[in-house]
Amino acid sequence: MPKNYTPRSGDDRYAVERYELDLAYTPRTNRLAGRAVLSVEVLEQTDALRVDLVGLRVGKVRVDGRTHRLVKQGEHAVQIRFPEPLLLGRRVELEVEYAGRPAPRRSRWGRIGWEELENGALVAAQPTGAPSWFPCNDRIDDRARYTISLTVESGFFVAATGVPGPVTRRAGARRWTFESDVPTATYLVAVHVGEYAEYPLGLGLGGGRLDGRLLTAPAQSEATLRAFAPVSEMIRVFEEWFGPYPQHDLTIVVTEEDLEIPLESQGLVTFGINHNAPEEQRLIAHELAHQWFGNSVGIAKWRDIWLNEGFACFAEWVWSEAAGGPSIAQLAEEHHARIAELPQDLLLADPGPADMFDDRVYKRGALLLEAVRRTMGIEAFRGLLHAWATGNEHRLVESTRFIELAESLSPVPLERVWREWLRGTPLPLLPEPVA
């Protein structure tokens, strides 16, 4: 029976087409005030809609511009009831005013969401942290477009999901705007506030349409720019393998603090100052690869998280080989030996919520891809990855779709790979490398 990975999140009775977030944040007191407008489509007849929000207090609620009073706020969500049922296909505009001191929400995966830093804030939302800073339908399969505006005092720099727009000044504050017209899951929407400076990356993507930027504190800029110098070449390699860079923006944020792990979001990746070391290049490659796998080609269910993380881990190996380091085959053998020493009780096809971020999901997913590569052949496999990433750009997918595509492009049957690597728990042997 399929497991419910996030049972307290989201409402499948509606889908959000666009979010308009107008926020004001005071770093000194960690106070956030916001107005969120959700343009929604009703997917089944209902007399109530549930909007996820955690730790912030709702003020006024309007429906289609009119004050609405049939509202009840609970610990995890706001219930908006209607005197008459909303019919299938109805479009409704929900407007929610809210405020408070945002904080990470507690979850089985730790504390996630809006995080106050010593000198600013960041968002680390995967998988259910988005409601810690804005009202939303927090479902992985409900992707929407976003307009985000954030006002902070003038000494702070803001980055958020979307293409940066105008910055306006008023009374010692600046209002930053961002526009995202690619479908984005709530957990992939991010905000950063800090005393950063902006440095161009000079990527020249899309015929010069996209150059990208790196944000970091000026005092650490020299070391940070040196550490992230390979980004342009990484993206060039990944474009050869996976097709054109699929986002409308690329912003890299390097905080002044150490972070336990880097964070990916739509068109934006985040690293701690501790990731400036040369040996951290694999993590840079991993997070950049998520712009194709996870952020563009997105999973419809959390149980298929290997399609995000396994592909991003495999991309680490692609970069290593391209940069003159250990080859894909060598790294696969090394990680196979390490996983062989771990418990053999993880089902990659449905690892369950407790294990969805287990390193075995990441590495076994990459090893599955290596098994496919060794079985179908190197050139056919590269064609598969390119077709997968370009043919499903900004679309939701499941494992069955990847299996069908692989079978259609492989000169040999792949059923054994799926049976042993995806649907079985014992760690199979890797096939012998092919030329």
C-alpha positions as CSV (number, residue, x, y, z in Angstrom):
1,M,0.0,0.0,0.0
2,P,1.5,3.4,-0.9
3,K,2.7,5.4,2.0
4,N,1.5,9.0,2.8
5,Y,4.7,11.0,3.1
6,T,3.2,14.3,4.2
7,P,-0.3,13.6,5.6
8,R,-0.7,17.0,7.3
9,S,0.1,19.0,4.2
10,G,-1.9,20.2,1.2
11,D,-5.4,20.1,0.0
12,D,-6.1,18.1,-3.2
13,R,-9.5,19.8,-3.7
14,Y,-7.9,22.8,-5.4
15,A,-4.7,23.8,-7.3
16,V,-3.0,27.2,-7.2
17,E,-2.2,28.8,-10.5
18,R,-0.3,31.8,-9.1
19,Y,0.9,33.3,-5.8
20,E,1.4,37.0,-5.3
21,L,3.4,37.5,-2.1
22,D,3.9,41.1,-0.8
23,L,6.1,40.8,2.3
24,A,7.9,43.2,4.7
25,Y,10.7,41.8,7.0
26,T,12.6,43.3,9.9
27,P,15.8,41.3,10.5
28,R,16.5,43.0,13.8
29,T,13.3,41.7,15.4
30,N,12.7,38.8,13.0
31,R,9.2,40.1,12.2
32,L,7.4,39.2,9.0
33,A,4.2,40.8,7.7
34,G,2.7,39.7,4.5
35,R,-0.2,39.7,2.1
36,A,-0.6,36.5,0.0
37,V,-3.0,36.3,-3.0
38,L,-3.7,32.8,-4.2
39,S,-5.4,32.4,-7.6
40,V,-6.9,28.9,-7.4
41,E,-8.9,26.5,-9.4
42,V,-11.4,24.2,-7.7
43,L,-10.7,20.5,-8.6
44,E,-13.7,19.0,-6.9
45,Q,-16.9,20.3,-5.5
46,T,-16.3,21.5,-1.9
47,D,-17.6,23.8,0.8
48,A,-14.2,24.4,2.3
49,L,-10.5,25.0,1.3
50,R,-7.5,24.4,3.5
51,V,-4.5,26.7,3.3
52,D,-1.3,25.6,5.0
53,L,0.3,28.1,7.4
54,V,2.4,27.4,10.5
55,G,3.5,29.7,13.3
56,L,2.1,33.0,11.9
57,R,-1.2,34.7,12.8
58,V,-3.8,35.4,10.1
59,G,-5.5,38.8,10.0
60,K,-8.0,39.6,7.3
61,V,-9.1,37.1,4.7
62,R,-10.8,38.1,1.4
63,V,-12.4,35.9,-1.2
64,D,-12.7,37.5,-4.7
65,G,-11.9,40.9,-3.1
66,R,-14.6,40.7,-0.4
67,T,-13.9,40.3,3.4
68,H,-14.6,36.7,4.3
69,R,-15.4,35.7,7.9
70,L,-15.9,31.9,7.7
71,V,-12.3,31.4,8.7
72,K,-10.7,29.2,11.4
73,Q,-7.0,29.0,12.0
74,G,-5.5,25.8,13.4
75,E,-2.0,24.8,14.3
76,H,-1.1,23.8,10.8
77,A,-3.6,25.4,8.5
78,V,-6.4,27.9,7.9
79,Q,-9.8,26.5,7.0
80,I,-11.9,28.8,4.7
81,R,-15.5,27.7,4.6
82,F,-18.1,28.8,2.1
83,P,-21.9,29.2,2.5
84,E,-22.5,27.4,-0.8
85,P,-20.3,24.7,-2.4
86,L,-17.7,25.7,-4.9
87,L,-18.2,23.9,-8.1
88,L,-15.6,21.9,-10.1
89,G,-13.7,24.3,-12.3
90,R,-14.5,27.5,-10.3
91,R,-11.7,30.0,-10.1
92,V,-11.4,31.8,-6.8
93,E,-9.0,34.5,-5.5
94,L,-8.0,34.0,-1.9
95,E,-6.3,36.9,-0.1
96,V,-4.7,36.3,3.3
97,E,-3.0,39.0,5.5
98,Y,-0.7,37.6,8.2
99,A,2.2,38.5,10.5
100,G,4.4,37.2,13.2
101,R,7.9,36.0,14.0
102,P,8.6,33.2,11.4
103,A,10.5,30.1,12.6
104,P,11.3,26.7,11.3
105,R,8.5,24.2,11.8
106,R,9.1,21.0,13.6
107,S,8.9,17.9,11.4
108,R,10.1,14.3,11.4
109,W,13.0,15.5,9.3
110,G,14.0,18.2,11.8
111,R,13.3,21.9,11.9
112,I,12.6,23.2,8.4
113,G,11.4,26.5,6.8
114,W,12.2,30.1,7.6
115,E,15.4,30.3,9.5
116,E,16.7,33.4,11.2
117,L,20.4,33.9,10.8
118,E,22.8,36.1,12.8
119,N,22.5,38.8,10.1
120,G,19.4,38.1,8.0
121,A,17.4,35.0,7.2
122,L,17.0,32.1,4.7
123,V,14.4,29.6,3.7
124,A,15.1,25.8,3.7
125,A,11.7,24.4,2.9
126,Q,12.2,20.8,1.7
127,P,9.8,19.0,2.1
128,T,7.1,20.9,4.1
129,G,8.7,24.1,5.3
130,A,6.9,26.5,3.0
131,P,4.0,27.2,5.3
132,S,6.5,28.7,7.9
133,W,6.5,31.9,5.8
134,F,3.6,32.0,3.4
135,P,0.0,30.6,3.2
136,C,0.1,27.9,0.5
137,N,-1.2,24.6,-0.8
138,D,1.8,22.7,0.3
139,R,1.7,19.7,-2.1
140,I,4.6,18.6,-4.2
141,D,2.3,18.1,-7.3
142,D,0.8,21.6,-7.0
143,R,3.2,23.8,-9.0
144,A,2.4,27.5,-9.5
145,R,3.9,30.7,-10.8
146,Y,5.0,33.4,-8.4
147,T,5.4,37.1,-7.9
148,I,7.3,37.9,-4.8
149,S,7.9,41.4,-3.3
150,L,10.0,41.8,-0.1
151,T,10.7,45.1,1.7
152,V,13.6,45.3,4.1
153,E,15.7,48.1,5.5
154,S,18.3,49.5,3.0
155,G,21.4,47.8,4.4
156,F,20.2,44.4,3.4
157,F,20.2,42.5,0.1
158,V,17.4,40.2,-1.0
159,A,17.3,37.2,-3.2
160,A,14.2,35.1,-4.0
161,T,12.9,32.6,-6.4
162,G,12.3,34.3,-9.8
163,V,13.9,36.7,-12.1
164,P,14.9,39.9,-10.3
165,G,12.8,43.0,-11.1
166,P,12.9,46.6,-10.1
167,V,14.2,47.6,-6.6
168,T,12.5,50.7,-5.3
169,R,13.5,52.9,-2.3
170,R,11.3,54.5,0.3
171,A,11.9,55.9,3.8
172,G,15.1,54.0,4.5
173,A,13.9,50.7,3.0
174,R,14.1,48.9,-0.3
175,R,11.4,46.9,-2.0
176,W,12.7,44.0,-4.1
177,T,10.6,42.2,-6.6
178,F,10.9,38.8,-8.3
179,E,8.9,37.1,-11.0
180,S,8.8,33.4,-11.7
181,D,6.8,32.1,-14.7
182,V,7.9,28.5,-14.5
183,P,5.8,26.0,-12.6
184,T,7.3,25.8,-9.1
185,A,6.5,23.5,-6.1
186,T,6.1,25.3,-2.8
187,Y,9.1,23.6,-1.3
188,L,11.3,25.0,-4.0
189,V,10.4,28.7,-3.3
190,A,13.1,30.5,-1.3
191,V,14.1,33.8,0.1
192,H,17.4,35.2,1.4
193,V,18.0,38.3,3.3
194,G,21.6,39.4,4.3
195,E,24.3,41.9,4.0
196,Y,25.4,40.5,0.7
197,A,27.1,42.0,-2.4
198,E,26.3,40.8,-5.9
199,Y,28.9,39.4,-8.3
200,P,28.2,38.4,-11.9
201,L,28.9,34.8,-12.9
202,G,29.3,35.5,-16.6
203,L,27.6,32.3,-17.8
204,G,26.3,33.6,-21.1
205,L,23.5,31.1,-21.1
206,G,20.8,31.2,-23.7
207,G,22.8,33.4,-26.1
208,G,23.6,35.9,-23.3
209,R,20.1,36.0,-22.0
210,L,21.2,34.6,-18.6
211,D,24.5,35.4,-16.9
212,G,23.7,34.5,-13.3
213,R,24.9,36.0,-10.1
214,L,26.6,35.1,-6.9
215,L,25.7,36.7,-3.6
216,T,28.0,36.6,-0.6
217,A,29.5,38.9,2.0
218,P,32.2,41.2,0.6
219,A,34.7,40.0,3.2
220,Q,34.6,36.5,1.8
221,S,34.0,37.3,-1.8
222,E,37.5,36.5,-3.1
223,A,37.6,33.0,-1.7
224,T,34.0,32.4,-2.7
225,L,34.4,33.5,-6.3
226,R,37.5,31.2,-6.5
227,A,35.6,28.2,-5.1
228,F,32.7,28.7,-7.5
229,A,34.8,29.5,-10.6
230,P,33.9,26.0,-12.1
231,V,30.2,26.8,-12.3
232,S,30.3,28.0,-15.9
233,E,32.1,24.8,-17.0
234,M,29.8,22.6,-14.9
235,I,26.7,24.0,-16.6
236,R,28.3,23.6,-20.0
237,V,29.0,19.9,-19.3
238,F,25.5,19.4,-17.9
239,E,24.0,21.1,-21.0
240,E,25.8,18.6,-23.2
241,W,24.3,15.7,-21.1
242,F,20.9,17.0,-20.1
243,G,20.0,19.8,-22.6
244,P,19.8,23.6,-22.2
245,Y,19.7,25.0,-18.7
246,P,16.0,24.9,-18.0
247,Q,15.5,27.9,-15.6
248,H,15.0,31.6,-16.2
249,D,17.6,32.6,-13.6
250,L,20.6,31.3,-11.6
251,T,21.5,32.8,-8.3
252,I,24.0,31.3,-6.0
253,V,24.0,32.4,-2.4
254,V,26.9,31.7,0.0
255,T,26.1,32.6,3.5
256,E,28.4,33.9,6.2
257,E,27.4,30.9,8.4
258,D,28.3,27.3,8.1
259,L,25.4,25.2,6.8
260,E,25.0,21.5,7.4
261,I,24.0,20.9,3.8
262,P,23.6,23.0,0.6
263,L,20.0,23.8,-0.4
264,E,18.4,23.8,-3.9
265,S,15.5,25.8,-4.9
266,Q,14.0,27.0,-8.2
267,G,16.7,28.9,-10.1
268,L,18.6,29.5,-6.8
269,V,21.1,27.4,-4.8
270,T,22.5,28.0,-1.3
271,F,25.8,27.1,0.3
272,G,27.4,27.8,3.6
273,I,30.8,29.4,3.9
274,N,32.1,25.9,4.8
275,H,31.3,24.8,1.2
276,N,34.1,27.0,-0.2
277,A,36.7,24.3,0.1
278,P,37.9,22.7,-3.2
279,E,36.7,19.2,-2.1
280,E,33.1,20.5,-2.0
281,Q,32.9,20.7,-5.8
282,R,30.8,17.6,-5.9
283,L,28.1,19.4,-3.8
284,I,28.1,22.4,-6.2
285,A,27.6,20.0,-9.1
286,H,24.8,18.2,-7.2
287,E,22.9,21.3,-6.4
288,L,23.3,22.7,-10.0
289,A,22.0,19.4,-11.4
290,H,18.8,19.8,-9.4
291,Q,17.9,22.7,-11.7
292,W,17.3,19.9,-14.3
293,F,16.3,17.1,-12.0
294,G,13.8,18.0,-9.3
295,N,13.2,21.6,-10.2
296,S,12.5,21.3,-13.9
297,V,11.7,17.6,-14.2
298,G,9.6,17.4,-11.0
299,I,8.2,14.4,-9.1
300,A,4.5,14.1,-8.6
301,K,4.9,12.0,-5.4
302,W,7.6,12.0,-2.7
303,R,8.0,8.2,-3.1
304,D,9.8,8.9,-6.4
305,I,12.5,11.1,-4.8
306,W,15.2,9.0,-6.3
307,L,14.4,10.7,-9.6
308,N,15.6,13.9,-8.0
309,E,18.5,12.7,-5.8
310,G,19.7,9.7,-7.7
311,F,20.1,11.9,-10.9
312,A,21.8,14.7,-9.0
313,C,24.3,12.2,-7.5
314,F,24.9,10.7,-10.9
315,A,25.6,14.3,-12.2
316,E,28.3,14.5,-9.5
317,W,30.0,11.6,-11.2
318,V,29.5,13.1,-14.7
319,W,31.3,16.3,-13.5
320,S,34.1,14.3,-11.9
321,E,34.8,12.5,-15.1
322,A,34.6,15.6,-17.2
323,A,36.9,17.5,-14.9
324,G,39.6,14.8,-15.0
325,G,38.8,13.2,-11.7
326,P,37.6,9.6,-11.0
327,S,35.4,8.2,-13.8
328,I,31.7,7.5,-13.5
329,A,32.5,3.8,-13.4
330,Q,35.1,4.2,-10.7
331,L,32.8,6.3,-8.5
332,A,30.0,3.8,-8.9
333,E,32.2,1.0,-7.8
334,E,33.4,3.0,-4.7
335,H,29.8,3.9,-3.7
336,H,28.6,0.4,-4.3
337,A,31.2,-1.0,-1.9
338,R,30.1,1.6,0.8
339,I,26.4,0.8,0.4
340,A,27.1,-2.9,0.5
341,E,28.1,-2.4,4.2
342,L,24.8,-0.7,5.1
343,P,21.5,-2.3,6.0
344,Q,19.7,-3.8,2.9
345,D,16.2,-2.9,3.8
346,L,15.5,0.2,1.6
347,L,13.0,-0.1,-1.2
348,L,14.0,2.6,-3.7
349,A,10.6,2.6,-5.4
350,D,9.0,3.6,-2.1
351,P,11.5,4.3,0.7
352,G,8.9,5.8,3.1
353,P,8.9,9.2,4.8
354,A,11.4,8.2,7.4
355,D,14.0,7.2,4.8
356,M,13.3,9.5,1.9
357,F,16.4,11.6,2.6
358,D,18.6,8.6,3.5
359,D,21.9,8.6,1.7
360,R,21.1,5.1,0.3
361,V,18.2,6.7,-1.7
362,Y,20.7,9.1,-3.2
363,K,23.5,6.7,-4.0
364,R,21.3,3.6,-4.9
365,G,19.4,5.9,-7.3
366,A,22.7,6.9,-8.9
367,L,23.8,3.3,-9.0
368,L,20.6,2.3,-10.7
369,L,21.4,4.8,-13.5
370,E,24.9,3.3,-13.7
371,A,23.3,-0.2,-14.0
372,V,21.1,1.2,-16.9
373,R,24.2,2.8,-18.5
374,R,26.1,-0.5,-18.4
375,T,23.2,-2.5,-19.7
376,M,21.9,-0.3,-22.6
377,G,25.3,1.1,-23.6
378,I,27.0,4.5,-23.1
379,E,25.6,6.4,-26.2
380,A,22.1,5.1,-25.8
381,F,22.2,6.0,-22.1
382,R,23.3,9.6,-22.9
383,G,20.4,9.8,-25.3
384,L,18.1,8.6,-22.6
385,L,19.1,11.3,-20.1
386,H,19.0,14.1,-22.7
387,A,15.5,13.0,-23.8
388,W,14.3,12.6,-20.2
389,A,15.4,16.1,-19.2
390,T,14.3,17.9,-22.4
391,G,11.1,16.0,-23.0
392,N,9.8,16.6,-19.4
393,E,10.9,20.2,-18.9
394,H,8.8,21.7,-16.2
395,R,6.6,18.7,-16.0
396,L,5.6,16.3,-13.3
397,V,6.8,12.7,-13.6
398,E,6.8,9.3,-11.9
399,S,9.1,6.3,-12.1
400,T,6.9,4.5,-14.6
401,R,7.5,7.3,-17.1
402,F,11.2,7.0,-16.9
403,I,11.0,3.2,-17.2
404,E,8.8,3.5,-20.3
405,L,11.3,6.0,-21.9
406,A,14.3,3.9,-21.1
407,E,12.7,0.7,-22.5
408,S,11.8,2.5,-25.7
409,L,15.4,3.7,-26.2
410,S,17.3,0.6,-25.0
411,P,18.6,-1.9,-27.5
412,V,18.3,-4.6,-24.8
413,P,15.6,-5.4,-22.2
414,L,16.0,-3.6,-18.8
415,E,13.4,-5.5,-16.7
416,R,16.2,-7.0,-14.5
417,V,17.5,-3.6,-13.6
418,W,14.0,-2.4,-12.4
419,R,13.3,-5.6,-10.6
420,E,16.6,-5.7,-8.7
421,W,17.5,-2.0,-8.2
422,L,14.1,-0.3,-7.9
423,R,11.7,-3.0,-6.6
424,G,14.1,-5.2,-4.6
425,T,15.9,-4.4,-1.3
426,P,19.1,-6.5,-1.5
427,L,21.9,-4.6,-3.2
428,P,22.5,-6.2,-6.7
429,L,25.9,-6.5,-8.3
430,L,26.7,-3.8,-10.9
431,P,26.9,-5.1,-14.5
432,E,30.3,-5.2,-16.1
433,P,31.2,-1.8,-17.7
434,V,30.6,-1.5,-21.4
435,A,32.7,0.2,-23.9
